[in-house]
């Protein structure tokens, strides 16, 4: 059999007939009359050069050629459906909304990454929520956003977490602090220093406290601030030491206002994670952003 140029319309009709093996039922499904259907199928048989079905009594049977045409018709129609879905996904990608929640410290790098992504996909609208760890975890629990960026991933949430970038924590001191010149400083040497820490609920604070607790060092917390910027200014102004992500301090460290101390056990090596709820179906845009984060070309 050499089959030339069947129309999609004919193939669609024939796959429906092949499923029902009954002209009236097929016609009903297709909202056509049985005679209109017969004409199309007759033309398809002529194109195929073979009869596609035969009728014995009231019953309709597919011929071998009919079976082959039905199989090919189903394949072609499925492929077209997949193509449609792909095109839709691409269309949505150029016009969708990306809902992101990032933990406070991520504001030092995430907007730059989001900016690069938006340059490649100009039609996308981004909603960005910046909050501390407690608020981000609450949003994650309530499944309010597409993707969350955070350092420490909670164990008690059914989520998927993909690491994508280093997030080292370092000990900061004023640039002229005597310890700034020392190397291999033991953690217990810091026990009499005043510390300015991030607020309760901050991932940075949690990690720093766990570290010093494991070392048996009780930190003297002089101040608590919910802003990395405020902490840095106080450190630079000589009010105490702190522990922050190295991502927060590039400019100050270069200017000499702030020194990174060489404390044994530091930097605490951590990673930034992109997180979402386990059963969440990411939108095309969110999936694309996730891929962009993981590829790391920003
Ligand atoms: P934070 O979190 O900004 O709340 O300290 C950062 C992190 O989890 O590393």
Boltz pocket constraint, residues with backbone or C-beta under 6 A from the ligand:
constraints:
  - pocket:
      binder: B
      contacts: [[A, 103], [A, 104], [A, 105], [A, 106], [A, 131], [A, 132], [A, 133], [A, 150], [A, 151], [A, 152], [A, 167], [A, 198], [A, 201], [A, 202], [A, 203], [A, 204], [A, 205]]
      max_distance: 6.0
